[in-house]
Every structure is written in C-alpha cells, then in structure tokens.
C-alpha cells in the first residue's frame, strides 16, 4: 500500500502489505519484502533489497551510489535483512565492484544519522548508535554495539559481541567479546554484561577474560601472547574465534590498556 503523494517506480517490486507513507521515492530495481514500513520522505534507490518487517524512518536514503571516485556505475546492491530498524536520516551506500554489495544483517538497529559506506558488511543483532560513521569495507560482526559518534576507518573489522564506547575513533581491528574506549582506542575489559544477557555462563566469560589478560594486560607482544593462549587456555569455540580473528587481522588489532582492566 502506498500513498498517492509517494512515487514508486513501476519496475520496483513491493510485497502487497508493504506500507509506503507520503513523500517517499522508490526507484526501479528495488525489492521490498512483506510487512516492511517505509516512513515519510524516505528515498530508496536502485539496487536495494529489503527484507521482511523492517522499519525505515523519515529522511533515510537507502542504496545511494557510493561516495567513491572509483565507482563507474556498475550494477551493485544494498541488501538489508529482516526486522531491521533504520532510524531518521540514516544513509546507506550500495556496493562497488569490489564486493558488489553492502549488507545489513537481520534484527539490527541503526539509530539516527548513521552512515554506512560502500561494501560494508554488518552482522545480525548489531546496534549502531546515533551518528556512527562507517567508512568503506568495514565489517561488524553479530551482536556488536557501537556507541554514539564512533567513527570507523575503512577496511577495519569489529568482532562479535564487542562493545565500543561512544565518541571513539576506530583505526585498528577490535577483537570479539571486548569493551573498547579511550583515545587511541584501547582494551578496557570484556563485554561481560552483554555476554550474560545473551546466555554466556561464568566459566566461558572468565576464560575469555583470561585470554585478554594475556593478550592485552601482561605486556606480551601479539605473537607471544597467542603462543601462551594456545598452551595455557582450555580449548573452546570462543578461544578459536579470538585467536583466528587476531591471526587474520590485516590492519592489526587495537592496543591494550593495562591500568584499566575491568570485569
């Protein structure tokens, strides 16, 4: 259902129960699945693929062309999963030929004035607070939370269940399960509150904490810390995730802050 004051291109594909409020513009080559609500003054441009039961609030611009001089008009997409909340004036650019797509996972929430640049990959259950800015090619894994006005440099990776305090600048990879804050961005503990809310038990949380004590607090370099973790920490899925993330980091991981270890 769309209002007479909105414009929906005849080649756009909208499920029957999509609600389009007045003054919306929807371009061709757009697909919107059932139950999604498009608020007033939203613009949805070519290449958008929007899932079920999403809510897109006034002023947002979805799937605009990348702010990248290398983009030459190639056909690319913005893929938004199910149950995603996109608040006022969010801007999401579609991909370039590098990956072909910008992606937002199911059940994520993008608060007002968030900007997501080309080729970013956002996982499921991610929260980006007001004014978060992601440069191109950033990856944010499931359940991560970025506080207000966090700026993330291109090609940076943020691990699952990480929490980054508001106002931080992120120019190094942030491993899974940590809390990060300060300038420059540094380890300040593990995200134990978030993990408990999501069902992690105390044994698992304590094991993760011990891994990061070795990684960030005891003064080892990264390669030595990995050797000690492999030798001393009991095997677990979380251990494998952390060590794999650190080993695969191209940009390098953020630094420790030994004086501020928090549980």
C-alpha positions as CSV (number, residue, x, y, z in Angstrom):
1,X,0.0,0.0,0.0
2,X,1.4,3.4,-0.9
3,X,0.0,6.9,-0.6
4,X,-0.8,9.0,-3.7
5,X,1.8,11.5,-2.6
6,X,4.6,9.0,-2.9
7,X,6.4,7.8,-6.0
8,X,7.0,4.1,-6.7
9,X,8.7,3.2,-9.9
10,X,6.6,0.6,-11.9
11,X,9.7,-1.7,-12.0
12,X,10.0,-1.8,-8.2
13,X,8.8,-5.0,-6.6
14,X,6.9,-4.4,-3.3
15,X,5.0,-7.1,-1.4
16,X,1.3,-6.5,-1.1
17,X,1.4,-5.4,2.6
18,X,4.4,-3.1,2.4
19,X,3.3,0.4,3.7
20,X,4.7,3.4,1.9
21,X,4.0,6.7,3.6
22,X,3.6,10.1,1.8
23,X,6.6,11.8,0.0
24,X,8.6,8.5,-0.4
25,X,10.6,8.0,-3.6
26,X,11.3,4.4,-4.6
27,X,13.4,3.9,-7.8
28,X,13.5,0.9,-10.2
29,X,15.4,-2.3,-9.4
30,X,14.2,-2.2,-5.8
31,X,12.7,-5.3,-3.9
32,X,10.9,-4.9,-0.6
33,X,9.5,-7.9,1.3
34,X,6.3,-8.2,3.3
35,X,5.5,-6.3,6.4
36,X,8.0,-3.5,5.9
37,X,7.1,0.1,6.7
38,X,8.6,3.0,4.8
39,X,8.2,6.3,6.6
40,X,7.7,9.7,5.1
41,X,10.4,11.4,3.0
42,X,12.5,8.2,2.6
43,X,14.4,7.7,-0.7
44,X,15.2,4.1,-1.8
45,X,17.4,4.0,-4.8
46,X,18.4,1.3,-7.4
47,X,19.8,-2.0,-6.1
48,X,18.0,-2.0,-2.7
49,X,16.9,-5.4,-1.4
50,X,14.9,-5.0,1.8
51,X,13.7,-7.9,3.9
52,X,10.6,-8.6,6.0
53,X,9.2,-6.4,8.8
54,X,11.7,-3.7,8.5
55,X,11.0,-0.1,9.7
56,X,12.7,2.8,7.8
57,X,12.1,6.2,9.4
58,X,11.8,9.6,7.8
59,X,14.6,11.1,5.8
60,X,16.7,8.0,5.3
61,X,18.4,7.3,2.0
62,X,19.0,3.7,1.1
63,X,21.3,2.4,-1.7
64,X,22.6,5.7,-2.9
65,X,25.6,5.4,-5.2
66,X,29.0,5.1,-3.3
67,X,31.0,8.2,-2.3
68,X,33.9,6.6,-4.1
69,X,35.5,8.1,-7.2
70,X,36.3,4.6,-8.5
71,X,32.6,3.8,-8.8
72,X,31.7,3.8,-12.5
73,X,28.1,3.0,-12.4
74,X,28.4,-0.8,-12.2
75,X,25.3,-2.6,-11.0
76,X,25.5,-3.3,-7.3
77,X,23.2,-3.8,-4.4
78,X,22.3,-2.9,-0.8
79,X,21.0,-6.0,1.0
80,X,19.0,-5.4,4.2
81,X,17.8,-8.4,6.2
82,X,14.6,-9.0,8.2
83,X,13.4,-7.0,11.2
84,X,15.9,-4.2,10.7
85,X,15.2,-0.8,12.2
86,X,16.6,2.2,10.4
87,X,16.0,5.4,12.2
88,X,15.9,9.0,10.9
89,X,18.3,10.3,8.3
90,X,20.4,7.1,8.0
91,X,22.4,6.9,4.8
92,X,23.5,3.5,3.3
93,X,25.5,3.4,0.1
94,X,25.4,0.4,-2.1
95,X,28.5,-1.7,-3.0
96,X,31.1,-1.2,-5.7
97,X,32.6,-3.8,-8.0
98,X,35.0,-4.7,-5.1
99,X,32.3,-6.9,-3.4
100,X,29.1,-6.0,-5.3
101,X,27.1,-5.3,-2.2
102,X,26.6,-3.5,1.1
103,X,24.9,-5.8,3.7
104,X,22.9,-5.3,6.9
105,X,22.0,-8.4,8.9
106,X,18.7,-9.4,10.5
107,X,17.5,-7.8,13.6
108,X,20.0,-4.9,13.5
109,X,19.2,-1.4,14.6
110,X,20.8,1.7,13.0
111,X,20.0,4.8,15.1
112,X,19.6,8.4,13.7
113,X,22.2,9.9,11.4
114,X,24.2,6.7,11.0
115,X,26.2,6.5,7.7
116,X,27.2,3.2,6.2
117,X,29.6,3.4,3.2
118,X,30.0,1.1,0.3
119,X,30.9,-2.6,0.7
120,X,30.3,-2.7,4.5
121,X,29.1,-5.9,6.0
122,X,27.0,-5.6,9.2
123,X,26.1,-8.8,11.0
124,X,22.9,-9.8,12.8
125,X,21.7,-8.1,16.0
126,X,24.2,-5.2,15.6
127,X,23.4,-1.8,17.2
128,X,24.9,1.3,15.8
129,X,24.0,4.3,17.9
130,X,23.4,7.9,16.7
131,X,26.0,9.4,14.4
132,X,28.1,6.3,13.9
133,X,30.1,6.6,10.7
134,X,31.5,3.6,8.9
135,X,33.9,4.1,6.0
136,X,34.0,1.7,3.1
137,X,34.7,-2.1,3.5
138,X,34.1,-2.1,7.3
139,X,32.9,-5.4,8.8
140,X,30.9,-5.5,12.0
141,X,30.2,-9.0,13.4
142,X,27.0,-10.2,15.1
143,X,25.8,-8.6,18.4
144,X,28.4,-5.9,18.3
145,X,27.4,-2.5,19.7
146,X,29.0,0.9,18.7
147,X,28.2,3.9,20.9
148,X,27.2,7.3,19.6
149,X,29.6,9.2,17.2
150,X,32.0,6.3,16.7
151,X,34.0,6.7,13.5
152,X,35.4,3.6,11.9
153,X,38.2,3.7,9.3
154,X,38.0,1.8,6.0
155,X,38.8,-2.0,6.0
156,X,38.5,-2.2,9.7
157,X,36.9,-5.3,11.4
158,X,34.9,-5.4,14.6
159,X,34.4,-8.8,16.3
160,X,31.2,-10.3,17.6
161,X,29.8,-9.2,20.9
162,X,32.3,-6.3,21.1
163,X,31.2,-3.0,22.7
164,X,32.8,0.3,21.6
165,X,32.2,3.3,23.8
166,X,30.7,6.5,22.3
167,X,33.0,9.0,20.6
168,X,35.8,6.6,19.8
169,X,37.8,6.5,16.6
170,X,38.5,3.0,15.3
171,X,41.5,2.5,13.1
172,X,42.6,-0.9,14.2
173,X,40.6,-4.2,14.4
174,X,38.6,-4.8,17.5
175,X,38.6,-8.5,18.6
176,X,35.4,-10.3,19.7
177,X,33.9,-10.0,23.2
178,X,35.9,-6.9,24.3
179,X,35.0,-3.5,25.6
180,X,37.0,-0.7,24.0
181,X,37.3,3.0,24.8
182,X,39.7,6.0,25.1
183,X,42.0,7.7,22.6
184,X,43.6,5.9,21.0
185,X,41.0,3.1,21.2
186,X,42.2,0.6,23.8
187,X,41.1,-2.6,25.6
188,X,39.3,-1.8,28.8
189,X,37.8,-5.3,29.6
190,X,35.5,-7.9,28.3
191,X,31.8,-7.3,27.5
192,X,30.6,-9.4,30.4
193,X,27.3,-7.6,30.8
194,X,26.4,-8.2,27.1
195,X,27.5,-11.8,27.2
196,X,25.5,-12.6,30.3
197,X,22.4,-11.0,28.7
198,X,22.9,-13.4,25.8
199,X,23.3,-16.6,27.9
200,X,27.1,-17.0,28.3
201,X,28.0,-18.7,31.6
202,X,30.6,-17.5,34.1
203,X,33.1,-20.2,33.1
204,X,33.1,-19.0,29.5
205,X,33.3,-15.4,30.4
206,X,36.2,-16.0,32.8
207,X,38.0,-17.9,30.1
208,X,37.6,-15.1,27.7
209,X,38.8,-12.6,30.4
210,X,41.9,-14.7,30.9
211,X,42.6,-14.8,27.2
212,X,42.5,-11.0,27.1
213,X,44.6,-10.6,30.2
214,X,47.3,-12.5,28.3
215,X,46.7,-10.6,25.1
216,X,46.4,-7.0,26.5
217,X,47.4,-6.7,30.2
218,X,50.6,-8.8,30.8
219,X,52.8,-6.9,28.4
220,X,53.4,-9.7,25.8
221,X,53.6,-8.9,22.1
222,X,50.8,-10.4,19.9
223,X,52.7,-13.5,18.7
224,X,54.0,-14.5,22.1
225,X,50.5,-13.9,23.6
226,X,49.0,-16.2,21.0
227,X,51.5,-18.9,21.9
228,X,50.7,-18.6,25.6
229,X,47.0,-18.7,25.0
230,X,47.3,-21.8,22.9
231,X,49.3,-23.5,25.6
232,X,47.5,-22.4,28.8
233,X,43.8,-21.8,27.9
234,X,41.4,-24.7,27.6
235,X,40.1,-25.2,24.1
236,X,36.7,-23.7,23.3
237,X,34.8,-22.1,20.4
238,X,35.4,-18.7,21.9
239,X,39.2,-19.3,22.1
240,X,39.2,-20.4,18.5
241,X,37.2,-17.3,17.4
242,X,39.5,-14.9,19.2
243,X,42.8,-16.5,18.1
244,X,41.6,-16.8,14.5
245,X,40.4,-13.2,14.4
246,X,43.8,-11.9,15.7
247,X,45.9,-14.1,13.4
248,X,43.8,-13.0,10.4
249,X,43.9,-9.3,11.2
250,X,45.4,-7.3,8.3
251,X,45.1,-3.9,9.9
252,X,46.4,-5.1,13.2
253,X,44.4,-5.2,16.5
254,X,43.9,-2.3,18.9
255,X,46.2,-1.9,21.9
256,X,45.8,-2.9,25.5
257,X,45.4,-0.5,28.4
258,X,46.9,-2.4,31.3
259,X,46.0,0.0,34.0
260,X,42.2,-0.3,33.3
261,X,41.3,-3.9,33.2
262,X,37.6,-4.2,34.0
263,X,35.4,-7.2,34.5
